[in-house]
Amino acid sequence: MERKAWPGWRFYDLQQTENPQTEKAHHYKAGYIMQTFRAHVRKMYFRSFFFFIFMLIALVVYSIAFNLFDNTDCERYNHTEALDGGAKSFGSKGFIITVCGAGVNNSLFNGDGMERVRLTIFDNQGELLARRYYKVFWDGQPGHEPLKVSENGIIYQDDKEQKDHAITMPPTRLEWIRARLPL
């Protein structure tokens, strides 16, 4: 009666016999284990590669949707003068600071009475250097504070978080990258 050739049977048979090649029998079994391990690693990398591609596509779709539905309107809701923006000079370099809004959100379900504004900083040639979004509550007492400009930065107040945020001037390369990401 002949046995079927299963990988485990061969190794078992080699262990049971008095064969001089029994010492080398562990190579056969180790090769079999290594082969399944390679397949497992290949499958693991394959899954992580497709997860990375999926996340990249999701980020691109989110970026496109974010830029399409960005409802700030600099013609109707230009708050540059009210929040002390405009042309500023930091260390002999000129910058243009604009603050544009989207109108007060008074919707029934998620309205908070605040306006989402976009603070953008351009250089003299018009290149975007920094962009930040924050909330402004116009009806509060004593009202919303304007931008605080110092010799090495700009401080703005987010009324939703009730804290101050700063942008170093001139903006860093990280700010330049952050201005182009939909975050």
C-alpha positions, 0 to 999 in steps of 0.5 A: 500500500502506497502512501500519498505524498504529503510534505509532513509524511516525508519528514516523518518517514525520514525520522523513522528510518536509519538513514544517513541523510536523516541529519539533513532532513530538517532542511526539507521541513525548514524549506517548506516552512520558509515557503509558507512564511514568504507567501504570508509576508507577500500577502501582508505587504500586498494588503498594506500596499492596497491599503496605502493606495486606498488611503491615498485615493481617499485623501485626493477625493477629500482634497478635491471635495474640500476645495470645491465646497470651500465657500469663503467669499472674499468679495462679499465677506472681506474682513481684511480691514476689520481684522487688521489685515492688509499689507504688512512688513516683517524684516524688510520683506512685504506680505499681504494678509487677507481675511475672508469669510463665508457668512454666519452659520445660523442653520437650524441643525448645526448652526453655531452663530459663528463665521468660518474665516480663512486667513491667508498670507501671500508674499509680494509676488502673490505666492501663497505662503500660509493658510488657516481657517478659524471661527469668528463670533461677531455678536460677542461682547466686546467683539472679536479681537483683530489680528495681533501683529508683532515683529516675528509673527501673527496671533489670531483668536479662534472663538470656537476653541477660545484660544490664540494661535500663532503663525511665525513670520516669515512662514516656514516651509511647513506652513507653505506645505500646510497651506496646500493641504486640505486640513 
